[in-house]
Amino acid sequence: MSGRIVVAGATGYVGRHVVEALDLRGYRVRALVRSRDRAEAMGAFGAPSLRGHVAEWRIVDYTDSSTLMDTCEGADRVVSALGVTRQNASPWDIDFLGNLRLLEDAERHGAASFLYVNVLHAESGTSVTMRSKHAFSETLRRSRVAAQIVNPSGYFSDVTDFLLMARRGFGFTLGDGAAKINPIHGADLAEFIVEHLGEPSMSWDVGGPDILSYRELEELAFRVAARRQRILRIRPAILRPLQWAADRSSPRLSNLTRFFLESLKVDAVGTPTGERRIEPFLRAVH
């Protein structure tokens, strides 16, 4: 299978790997970006530059629907890894409304499928990020284009936060840190996405080959950082006052706090996919 693929969120950690994987498989990539210069620079956490991998560039602003008009014209399929991560933007404006505007254009131009990179357990989260992602995934399921929804457990790039804390000499877990996660490397997730583009409407929960508890992730981060291990156990009873304070500070802090603390409570394990392991990645970025 080949053809023209629109990629939204092309300059993010996952999006960069998706563009590279599509190009290497012979697809013609139309990348939607805010800045071509930024897209052609190297990405964070070892994500590739898009230089030489993009056939068509479109400069867009996901809060301005006019810039998304006809971005899907002539495209066979759409892949969206679009979402707010560390930017100072509203997840509702980007994760939901930005994707919705793109889906409307895909429907208007008869795209065969729309693959959306969601997140595992989005339906149970109370953060604006999780509610926005869930709202869009539910809208996509009702679309007339084939809805392909990929729910990663987490990304290798997320695990660098544990390494950053370990470098500073501290870490923490919620309770005993027994909840498990299996983050996936961006390149492995991109390969999974490309391999499943031609399939009908479907949803997949995916993760990497290493299934670790949050306690084990903290311990790994301290080993890589070569620092003495100091891990604080946070009692679940103090989560409510922490969230209360964050909710009254700012919408952004409230969202990030809810997203982070809720992720520490539950197992988020997807079907093990790919071969890249967490420890070599952390040592490479260390």
C-alpha positions as CSV (number, residue, x, y, z in Angstrom):
1,M,0.0,0.0,0.0
2,S,1.2,3.5,-0.8
3,G,-0.3,6.9,-1.3
4,R,-0.5,10.4,0.2
5,I,-0.8,10.6,4.0
6,V,-1.6,13.7,6.0
7,V,0.3,13.7,9.3
8,A,-0.9,16.1,12.1
9,G,1.3,16.7,15.1
10,A,4.2,16.0,12.8
11,T,6.8,17.8,14.9
12,G,6.1,16.0,18.2
13,Y,7.9,13.1,19.6
14,V,5.6,10.5,18.0
15,G,4.8,12.5,14.9
16,R,8.4,12.8,13.8
17,H,8.9,9.0,14.0
18,V,5.6,8.5,12.1
19,V,6.7,10.8,9.3
20,E,10.1,9.1,9.0
21,A,8.5,5.6,9.0
22,L,5.9,6.5,6.4
23,D,8.6,8.0,4.1
24,L,10.8,5.0,4.4
25,R,7.8,2.8,3.4
26,G,7.3,4.8,0.2
27,Y,4.4,7.0,1.3
28,R,4.1,10.6,0.2
29,V,3.8,12.6,3.4
30,R,2.0,15.9,3.7
31,A,3.2,17.3,7.1
32,L,1.0,19.8,9.0
33,V,3.4,22.0,11.0
34,R,3.5,25.4,12.7
35,S,7.1,26.0,11.7
36,R,9.0,24.3,8.9
37,D,12.3,25.5,10.4
38,R,11.5,23.8,13.7
39,A,10.3,20.6,11.9
40,E,13.6,20.4,10.0
41,A,15.6,20.7,13.2
42,M,16.3,17.6,15.3
43,G,13.5,16.7,17.7
44,A,13.7,16.2,21.5
45,F,14.6,12.8,23.0
46,G,16.3,11.6,19.8
47,A,13.3,12.1,17.5
48,P,14.4,12.7,13.9
49,S,14.5,15.8,11.8
50,L,11.8,15.9,9.1
51,R,14.3,17.2,6.6
52,G,14.1,15.0,3.4
53,H,11.1,13.0,4.7
54,V,8.3,15.3,3.7
55,A,6.9,15.7,0.2
56,E,4.4,18.5,1.0
57,W,4.5,21.1,3.8
58,R,1.4,22.9,5.2
59,I,1.8,25.6,7.8
60,V,-1.2,25.5,10.1
61,D,-2.6,26.9,13.3
62,Y,-5.0,24.4,14.9
63,T,-6.9,27.2,16.6
64,D,-7.6,28.8,13.2
65,S,-9.9,26.6,11.1
66,S,-9.1,28.5,7.9
67,T,-5.5,27.2,7.9
68,L,-6.8,23.6,8.0
69,M,-9.1,24.1,5.0
70,D,-8.3,21.5,2.3
71,T,-5.3,20.1,4.1
72,C,-6.8,16.6,3.3
73,E,-7.5,17.3,-0.3
74,G,-6.2,14.4,-2.4
75,A,-5.0,12.5,0.6
76,D,-5.7,8.8,1.0
77,R,-5.4,8.7,4.8
78,V,-4.8,10.9,7.9
79,V,-2.6,10.1,10.9
80,S,-3.0,12.5,13.9
81,A,-0.5,12.5,16.7
82,L,-1.7,16.0,17.6
83,G,-2.0,16.9,21.2
84,V,-0.8,19.3,23.9
85,T,2.1,18.0,25.9
86,R,4.4,20.6,27.4
87,Q,3.1,23.6,25.4
88,N,1.2,26.4,27.1
89,A,-2.0,25.8,25.2
90,S,-5.5,24.5,26.0
91,P,-5.9,20.7,25.5
92,W,-9.5,21.3,24.5
93,D,-8.5,23.7,21.8
94,I,-5.9,21.4,20.4
95,D,-6.6,17.8,21.3
96,F,-10.4,18.1,20.7
97,L,-11.2,21.1,18.5
98,G,-8.0,20.9,16.4
99,N,-8.5,17.3,15.7
100,L,-12.2,17.8,15.1
101,R,-11.5,20.5,12.4
102,L,-9.0,18.1,10.7
103,L,-11.5,15.2,10.8
104,E,-14.2,17.4,9.2
105,D,-11.8,18.2,6.4
106,A,-10.9,14.5,6.0
107,E,-14.6,13.7,5.8
108,R,-15.2,16.5,3.2
109,H,-12.4,15.1,1.0
110,G,-13.3,11.4,1.4
111,A,-10.2,10.2,3.2
112,A,-10.3,6.4,3.7
113,S,-9.2,6.4,7.3
114,F,-8.2,8.6,10.2
115,L,-5.8,7.1,12.7
116,Y,-5.7,8.9,16.0
117,V,-2.9,8.5,18.6
118,N,-5.0,8.6,21.9
119,V,-3.8,7.5,25.3
120,L,-4.6,4.4,27.4
121,H,-7.5,4.9,29.9
122,A,-8.5,8.3,28.5
123,E,-12.1,7.5,29.3
124,S,-11.5,7.4,33.0
125,G,-9.3,10.6,33.4
126,T,-10.6,13.8,34.9
127,S,-7.9,16.1,33.5
128,V,-8.7,18.4,30.6
129,T,-6.2,16.5,28.5
130,M,-7.8,13.1,29.1
131,R,-11.3,14.4,28.7
132,S,-10.4,16.2,25.4
133,K,-8.7,13.0,24.0
134,H,-11.7,10.9,25.0
135,A,-14.2,13.3,23.5
136,F,-12.4,13.3,20.2
137,S,-11.9,9.5,20.1
138,E,-15.7,9.1,20.7
139,T,-16.4,11.6,17.9
140,L,-14.0,9.8,15.6
141,R,-15.8,6.5,16.2
142,R,-19.0,8.0,14.8
143,S,-17.3,9.3,11.7
144,R,-18.0,8.0,8.2
145,V,-14.2,7.5,7.7
146,A,-12.6,4.4,9.1
147,A,-11.7,5.2,12.7
148,Q,-8.4,3.7,13.9
149,I,-7.5,4.6,17.5
150,V,-4.1,3.7,19.0
151,N,-3.9,3.9,22.8
152,P,-0.3,3.9,24.0
153,S,0.6,3.1,27.6
154,G,3.1,6.0,27.6
155,Y,6.2,7.1,25.8
156,F,9.9,6.7,26.4
157,S,10.1,10.5,26.3
158,D,7.7,10.6,29.4
159,V,10.2,8.4,31.4
160,T,12.8,11.1,31.1
161,D,10.9,13.0,33.9
162,F,11.9,10.3,36.3
163,L,15.5,10.6,35.2
164,L,15.4,14.3,35.7
165,M,14.2,13.9,39.3
166,A,16.8,11.3,40.0
167,R,19.6,13.6,38.7
168,R,18.4,16.1,41.4
169,G,18.6,13.4,44.0
170,F,15.0,12.6,44.7
171,G,12.0,10.7,43.5
172,F,8.5,9.7,44.7
173,T,5.8,7.1,44.2
174,L,2.2,7.1,45.0
175,G,1.9,4.6,47.9
176,D,4.1,1.6,47.2
177,G,4.4,2.5,43.5
178,A,3.0,-0.9,42.5
179,A,0.9,0.4,39.5
180,K,2.5,-0.8,36.2
181,I,3.2,0.8,32.9
182,N,5.0,-0.3,29.7
183,P,6.0,2.9,27.8
184,I,6.8,2.5,24.1
185,H,9.6,4.1,22.0
186,G,8.3,6.5,19.4
187,A,9.9,4.5,16.5
188,D,8.3,1.3,17.6
189,L,4.9,3.0,17.9
190,A,5.4,4.6,14.4
191,E,6.1,1.1,13.0
192,F,2.9,-0.2,14.6
193,I,0.9,2.7,13.1
194,V,2.3,2.2,9.6
195,E,1.6,-1.5,9.7
196,H,-2.0,-1.0,10.6
197,L,-3.0,1.8,8.3
198,G,-4.8,-0.4,5.9
199,E,-7.1,-2.0,8.5
200,P,-10.7,-1.2,9.2
201,S,-12.1,0.7,12.1
202,M,-10.4,-0.6,15.2
203,S,-8.8,0.3,18.5
204,W,-5.5,-1.0,19.9
205,D,-3.9,-0.7,23.4
206,V,-0.1,-0.8,22.9
207,G,3.1,-0.5,25.0
208,G,6.7,-1.4,24.9
209,P,8.4,-4.7,25.8
210,D,9.4,-3.6,29.4
211,I,6.5,-3.8,31.9
212,L,7.6,-2.0,35.1
213,S,6.0,-0.6,38.2
214,Y,6.5,3.0,39.0
215,R,8.7,2.0,41.9
216,E,10.9,0.0,39.4
217,L,11.0,3.0,37.1
218,E,12.2,5.2,39.9
219,E,14.9,2.7,40.9
220,L,16.0,2.4,37.2
221,A,16.3,6.2,36.9
222,F,18.5,6.4,40.0
223,R,20.8,3.6,38.6
224,V,21.2,5.4,35.3
225,A,21.8,8.8,37.0
226,A,24.3,7.1,39.4
227,R,22.8,8.8,42.3
228,R,22.0,7.6,45.8
229,Q,18.4,6.4,45.8
230,R,15.9,8.6,47.8
231,I,12.3,7.8,47.0
232,L,9.5,9.4,48.9
233,R,6.2,7.5,49.3
234,I,3.2,9.9,48.9
235,R,0.2,8.7,50.9
236,P,-3.0,8.6,48.8
237,A,-4.8,10.6,51.5
238,I,-2.9,13.8,50.6
239,L,-3.9,13.7,46.9
240,R,-7.1,15.5,47.5
241,P,-5.6,18.6,49.1
242,L,-2.8,18.6,46.5
243,Q,-5.3,18.6,43.7
244,W,-7.4,21.2,45.6
245,A,-4.4,23.5,45.7
246,A,-3.5,22.9,42.0
247,D,-7.1,23.5,40.9
248,R,-7.0,27.0,42.5
249,S,-3.6,27.9,41.2
250,S,-4.1,27.9,37.4
251,P,-5.9,25.8,34.7
252,R,-2.6,24.6,33.3
253,L,-1.3,23.4,36.7
254,S,-4.6,21.8,37.6
255,N,-4.6,19.8,34.3
256,L,-1.0,18.7,34.6
257,T,-1.5,17.7,38.3
258,R,-4.6,15.7,37.6
259,F,-3.0,14.0,34.5
260,F,0.2,13.1,36.4
261,L,-1.3,11.9,39.7
262,E,-4.1,9.9,38.1
263,S,-1.6,8.1,35.9
264,L,0.2,6.9,39.0
265,K,-2.9,5.2,40.4
266,V,-3.7,2.6,37.8
267,D,-2.0,-0.1,35.7
268,A,-1.6,1.2,32.1
269,V,-0.2,-1.8,30.3
270,G,-0.8,-2.3,26.5
271,T,0.1,-5.2,24.3
272,P,3.9,-5.4,24.3
273,T,5.1,-4.1,20.9
274,G,8.6,-3.5,19.4
275,E,12.0,-4.3,20.6
276,R,13.5,-1.1,22.0
277,R,14.1,-1.1,25.8
278,I,13.8,1.6,28.3
279,E,17.2,1.4,30.0
280,P,19.4,1.8,26.9
281,F,17.2,4.8,25.9
282,L,17.7,6.5,29.3
283,R,21.4,5.9,29.2
284,A,21.6,7.4,25.7
285,V,19.7,10.6,26.7
286,H,21.6,10.8,30.1
